[in-house]
């Protein structure tokens, strides 16, 4: 299976993405919970996408709970989804 990890850190400078191939070296089948020796991870690729200045400013402003309104957060949600 291929998994994408997506993260934006507290610096709010952008988004980091990593693609991993996760496979079972044992060839499938159920394993008891907590046993991970037969799982392998292969990094396929990674990239960083910097926010434009206006987006970063909006993200940082939204971190101030006393000043961020519901409307501001809704606009930011739309902006980040573009």
C-alpha positions as CSV (number, residue, x, y, z in Angstrom):
1,X,0.0,0.0,0.0
2,X,1.1,3.6,-0.6
3,X,0.7,6.1,2.2
4,X,1.0,9.9,2.1
5,X,2.0,11.7,5.2
6,X,1.1,15.4,5.2
7,X,2.2,17.9,7.9
8,X,2.4,21.6,8.6
9,X,4.5,22.5,11.5
10,X,4.2,25.3,14.1
11,X,6.3,27.6,12.0
12,X,3.4,27.7,9.5
13,X,5.8,28.1,6.6
14,X,4.3,25.4,4.4
15,X,3.3,21.8,4.0
16,X,5.6,18.8,3.9
17,X,4.5,15.6,2.1
18,X,6.1,12.2,2.1
19,X,5.0,9.1,0.1
20,X,5.8,5.7,1.5
21,X,5.3,2.2,0.2
22,X,4.3,0.0,3.2
23,X,4.6,-3.7,2.6
24,X,4.5,-7.0,4.5
25,X,7.7,-8.9,3.9
26,X,6.1,-12.1,5.2
27,X,3.7,-12.2,2.3
28,X,0.5,-11.3,3.9
29,X,-1.6,-12.9,6.6
30,X,-2.6,-11.7,10.0
31,X,-0.1,-11.0,12.8
32,X,-0.7,-10.5,16.4
33,X,-1.0,-6.9,17.4
34,X,2.3,-5.3,18.3
35,X,4.5,-7.5,16.1
36,X,6.0,-5.3,13.3
37,X,9.2,-7.0,12.4
38,X,7.9,-8.1,9.0
39,X,6.6,-4.6,7.9
40,X,8.9,-2.7,5.6
41,X,8.8,1.0,4.6
42,X,10.3,2.5,1.4
43,X,10.4,6.2,0.9
44,X,9.1,6.9,-2.6
45,X,9.5,10.7,-2.5
46,X,9.1,13.8,-0.4
47,X,8.5,17.5,-1.1
48,X,7.9,20.8,0.7
49,X,5.3,23.3,-0.6
50,X,5.8,26.8,0.9
51,X,2.7,28.9,1.7
52,X,2.4,32.2,-0.2
53,X,3.0,35.1,2.2
54,X,-0.7,36.0,2.5
55,X,-1.6,32.4,3.4
56,X,1.1,32.1,6.0
57,X,-0.1,35.4,7.5
58,X,-3.6,34.1,7.7
59,X,-2.5,30.8,9.3
60,X,-0.5,32.7,11.9
61,X,-3.4,35.1,12.6
62,X,-5.7,32.2,13.2
63,X,-3.5,30.9,16.0
64,X,-4.7,33.8,18.2
65,X,-7.9,32.3,19.5
66,X,-9.0,35.6,21.1
67,X,-9.0,37.4,17.7
68,X,-9.9,34.6,15.2
69,X,-13.6,34.5,14.3
70,X,-15.6,31.6,12.9
71,X,-15.7,33.4,9.6
72,X,-11.9,33.8,9.5
73,X,-11.4,30.1,10.2
74,X,-14.0,29.2,7.5
75,X,-12.1,31.4,5.0
76,X,-8.8,29.9,6.0
77,X,-10.3,26.4,5.6
78,X,-11.3,27.3,2.1
79,X,-8.0,28.9,1.3
80,X,-5.9,25.9,2.4
81,X,-8.1,23.6,0.5
82,X,-7.4,25.3,-2.9
